[in-house]
Amino acid sequence: MADVITAPAPARLPVVGSDDTFPIHRIYCVGRNYADHAREMGHDPDRDPPFFFQKNPDTIVADGGEFPYPDKSEDVHFELELVVALGRGGKDIPEDQALDCIYGYAVGLDMTRRDLQGEAKKMGRPWEVGKAFEFSAPCSALKPAAEIGHLDGGRIWLEVNGEVRQDGDLNQLIWSVQESIAYLSGLFTLAPGDLIYTGTPAGVGPVVRGDRLYGRVEGVGEIRITVT
């Protein structure tokens, strides 16, 4: 039995300090997971339970790459995030075992067609057209947790053309990394190769062609992307 088409190569992330790569299974994103960002989007962080949306694995853009400004939008926003890469999965993972599932960490951007997302919200429709378009998930190389440990705080910030636009700390997460993994595993069966974009601090805003984005998470690394 043979495939009737040539299967596309799986999306992968490089691993810092080695020639190894990390094959990506799924990409989950936590919505409105910093209090200040929830407020700037018009929501009460004290009342909202965690919620999630997905991007496709092939929306990954490697660090140092280009983000082509997408069609059908005139308001594309940056959202800098800590990315968690799972080396183990499971269903209904206890919170006190969630960190054991983590292979490593990276720095990512959840690029968003904000105008299309806004239209979808008003009409009660899914967010895919605003969130899951091509090239919408730039991500740095992974740093293994075995080398850097697990993070309970650390500065996270983004510069656009040298100007700081987002600046927060991982200790401001409404739902911690382990809480997010545990909650998400009650909704989906998580698997090795899953990425979790853990949410963005306040300060999100639009990009234009020619912008140069530089993001960093203390203890993890950095990402550089050019809007083309």
C-alpha positions in Angstrom: 0.0 0.0 0.0 1.4 3.4 -1.0 0.4 7.0 -0.2 -1.5 8.7 -3.0 0.3 12.0 -2.4 3.7 12.9 -1.1 3.2 13.8 2.6 4.6 17.2 3.7 7.5 17.1 6.0 6.6 17.6 9.7 7.3 21.0 11.3 10.2 20.9 13.6 12.1 23.2 16.0 15.9 23.1 16.5 17.2 22.4 20.0 19.8 24.8 21.3 23.3 23.4 21.6 22.7 20.3 19.5 21.9 19.0 16.0 18.6 17.5 17.4 15.2 18.7 16.3 11.8 18.7 18.0 8.9 17.5 15.8 5.7 19.4 16.4 2.4 17.5 17.0 0.0 20.3 17.9 0.1 24.0 18.9 -2.2 25.1 21.7 -2.5 28.7 22.8 -3.8 30.0 26.2 -6.0 33.1 25.7 -5.8 36.2 27.9 -3.5 34.7 30.5 -2.0 37.9 31.9 -4.2 40.2 34.0 -3.2 43.4 32.3 -3.6 42.0 28.8 -7.1 40.6 29.8 -8.0 44.1 30.9 -6.7 45.8 27.8 -8.9 43.5 25.7 -11.9 44.4 27.8 -12.2 41.4 30.1 -12.2 40.7 33.9 -9.2 38.4 34.7 -10.7 37.5 38.1 -13.7 35.9 36.5 -12.5 34.2 33.3 -11.5 30.5 33.4 -8.7 29.5 31.1 -9.6 28.9 27.4 -7.6 27.7 24.5 -7.3 27.9 20.7 -5.1 26.1 18.3 -2.7 27.0 15.5 -1.4 24.5 12.9 2.1 23.1 13.2 3.1 24.4 9.8 2.4 28.0 10.9 5.8 27.9 12.7 8.4 30.5 11.5 12.0 29.9 12.6 13.9 32.5 14.7 15.6 35.0 12.4 13.0 34.4 9.7 10.5 36.6 8.0 6.8 37.1 8.7 5.0 38.0 5.5 2.2 40.4 6.2 -1.0 38.4 5.6 -3.8 39.0 3.1 -7.3 40.1 4.1 -6.1 42.1 7.1 -5.2 45.7 7.8 -4.5 45.3 11.6 -2.0 42.5 12.4 -0.8 42.4 16.0 2.2 40.9 17.8 1.8 38.9 21.1 5.1 37.7 22.7 4.8 34.5 24.7 6.7 31.8 26.6 6.3 28.5 24.7 6.3 25.2 26.5 7.3 22.0 24.6 6.0 18.7 25.9 8.1 15.6 25.9 5.4 13.5 27.5 1.6 13.7 27.2 -1.5 12.2 28.8 -5.1 12.8 29.8 -6.1 14.4 33.1 -2.6 15.1 34.1 -2.4 16.0 37.8 -1.1 19.5 38.4 1.8 18.2 40.6 3.0 16.0 37.7 2.6 18.6 34.9 6.2 19.9 35.0 7.5 16.4 34.4 5.9 16.4 31.0 7.9 19.4 29.8 10.8 18.8 27.4 11.9 22.5 27.1 11.0 26.1 26.6 11.1 28.7 23.8 10.1 32.2 22.9 7.2 32.6 20.5 5.0 35.1 18.8 1.3 34.7 18.5 0.7 36.8 15.4 -3.0 37.9 15.1 -5.2 39.3 12.4 -6.9 41.5 15.0 -9.5 42.9 12.7 -10.6 39.4 11.5 -10.5 38.1 15.1 -12.7 41.0 16.2 -15.3 40.3 13.5 -15.3 36.6 14.5 -15.9 37.6 18.2 -18.8 39.8 17.3 -20.5 37.1 15.2 -19.8 34.3 17.7 -17.6 32.4 15.2 -14.3 30.5 15.7 -11.0 32.5 15.7 -9.0 30.5 13.1 -9.1 33.2 10.4 -7.6 35.6 13.0 -5.1 33.2 14.6 -4.2 30.2 12.6 -3.2 31.7 9.3 0.2 30.9 7.6 3.3 32.1 9.3 1.4 33.1 12.5 3.5 31.2 15.0 7.2 32.4 14.9 9.2 30.5 17.5 12.8 30.4 18.7 14.9 27.2 19.2 14.1 25.1 22.3 16.1 25.1 25.4 15.8 21.8 27.3 14.3 22.0 30.8 17.0 19.6 31.9 19.5 22.4 31.3 17.7 25.5 32.6 15.2 24.0 35.0 11.6 25.2 35.3 10.5 28.8 35.4 8.3 30.4 38.1 9.2 34.0 37.1 11.4 36.0 34.8 11.1 39.1 32.6 9.3 38.7 29.2 9.6 41.7 26.8 9.3 42.7 23.2 10.9 45.5 21.2 9.6 46.8 17.9 12.3 48.7 16.0 14.3 49.1 19.2 11.3 50.4 21.3 10.0 48.3 24.2 6.3 47.6 23.5 5.6 44.7 25.9 7.2 44.2 29.3 6.0 41.8 32.0 7.1 38.9 34.2 6.2 35.2 34.0 5.0 35.4 37.7 2.1 37.5 36.4 0.5 34.5 34.6 -3.1 34.1 35.8 -2.8 30.4 35.2 0.7 29.0 35.8 2.3 26.6 33.3 1.5 23.6 35.4 -2.1 24.7 35.9 -2.5 25.3 32.2 -1.1 21.8 31.3 -3.4 20.1 33.9 -6.5 22.0 32.7 -5.7 21.5 29.0 -5.2 17.8 29.5 -8.8 17.5 30.8 -10.0 18.9 27.4 -7.5 17.1 25.1 -5.2 14.1 25.3 -1.8 15.8 25.2 1.0 14.2 23.3 4.8 14.4 23.0 5.5 17.2 20.5 2.8 19.5 21.6 3.6 23.2 22.1 1.7 25.4 24.4 1.9 29.2 23.9 1.2 30.4 27.4 -0.3 33.9 26.9 1.0 37.4 26.4 1.6 40.4 28.7 -0.1 43.8 28.0 1.1 46.1 25.3 0.1 44.2 22.2 -0.1 46.3 19.0 0.0 46.5 15.3 2.9 45.8 12.9 3.7 47.2 9.5 6.0 45.9 6.7 9.6 46.6 7.6 9.2 46.3 11.3 11.8 44.4 13.2 10.6 42.5 16.2 13.0 41.4 19.0 11.5 39.4 22.0 13.2 37.8 25.0 12.2 35.7 27.9 14.7 35.7 30.8 16.4 32.4 31.2 15.0 31.0 28.0 16.3 33.0 25.0 15.3 35.4 22.3 13.5 35.7 18.9 14.1 38.1 16.0 11.5 38.4 13.2 11.2 40.9 10.3 7.8 41.8 8.9 7.9 41.7 5.1 
